[in-house]
Amino acid sequence: MQVTDVYRFYAEYAKPIYCEIEARNNTIPVELLFEIHAAFDHLKRFYIGEEEEDLAAKKALSHLKRGMLDAFKLKLKYFNSEIEALLKSKVDFELIDNGN
């Protein structure tokens, strides 16, 4: 595995969901920040010479994947909150497709 693989994963998969979550409240939740920082710390170790590229890339990718799991957990939490708010609202669902 190479560092470019980590950056590709970040650009294609991690960054879009992180940005979506950040845009929600104009802030990044701390659990996502920790994983991003840890990932790029491993990449730094490769460039400084403390770790081999393959090892640094694998560790960095693991942190990004854990961050994505946290992000999906947050998205599910937000979704459930929105559904609860909708169901508690005074919306007359009978008007929408006969309530079904």
C-alpha positions in Angstrom: 0.0 0.0 0.0 1.2 3.5 -0.8 0.5 6.9 0.6 -1.3 7.8 -2.6 -3.8 5.1 -1.9 -4.6 6.8 1.4 -5.0 10.2 -0.2 -7.2 8.7 -2.9 -9.4 7.0 -0.2 -9.6 10.3 1.7 -10.5 12.3 -1.4 -13.1 9.9 -2.8 -14.8 8.5 0.3 -13.8 10.2 3.6 -13.7 13.9 2.7 -17.3 14.0 1.2 -18.9 12.5 4.3 -16.7 14.5 6.7 -17.7 17.7 4.8 -21.4 16.8 4.9 -21.2 16.3 8.7 -19.1 19.5 9.1 -21.7 21.5 7.1 -24.5 20.4 9.4 -23.3 22.5 12.4 -20.2 24.3 10.8 -18.0 22.1 13.0 -16.3 18.7 12.9 -17.2 16.4 15.8 -14.2 15.6 17.9 -14.2 11.8 17.2 -13.8 12.6 13.5 -11.0 15.1 14.2 -9.1 12.6 16.3 -9.2 10.0 13.5 -8.2 12.5 10.8 -5.3 13.8 12.9 -4.1 10.2 13.7 -4.2 9.3 10.0 -2.1 12.2 8.9 0.2 11.7 11.8 1.1 8.3 10.4 1.6 9.8 6.9 4.0 12.3 8.6 5.9 9.5 10.1 6.5 8.1 6.6 7.8 11.4 5.3 10.0 12.0 8.2 11.4 8.5 8.0 10.1 6.9 11.1 7.9 4.3 9.4 8.0 2.4 6.1 5.5 3.6 3.5 3.4 0.4 3.6 3.0 0.4 7.4 2.3 4.1 7.6 -0.3 3.9 4.8 -2.1 0.9 6.3 -2.3 2.6 9.8 -3.5 5.9 8.2 -6.1 4.1 6.2 -7.3 2.3 9.3 -7.8 5.6 11.1 -9.7 7.0 8.2 -12.0 4.0 8.1 -12.7 4.2 11.8 -13.5 7.9 11.3 -15.9 6.9 8.5 -17.6 4.5 10.8 -18.0 7.3 13.3 -19.4 9.5 10.6 -22.0 7.0 9.6 -22.9 6.6 13.2 -23.5 10.3 13.4 -25.5 10.4 10.2 -27.7 7.6 11.6 -28.1 9.5 14.8 -29.1 12.7 12.9 -31.5 10.8 10.7 -33.2 9.2 13.7 -33.5 12.6 15.4 -35.1 14.1 12.2 -37.6 11.2 11.9 -38.6 11.5 15.6 -39.1 15.3 15.1 -41.2 14.6 12.0 -43.3 12.0 13.7 -43.9 14.3 16.7 -44.9 17.2 14.4 -48.4 18.2 13.6 -48.0 17.0 10.0 -51.2 15.4 8.6 -49.8 12.3 6.9 -53.3 11.5 5.5 -52.7 14.2 2.9 -49.6 12.3 1.6 -50.5 9.1 -0.3 -53.5 8.5 1.9 -51.2 8.3 4.9 -49.6 5.1 3.7 
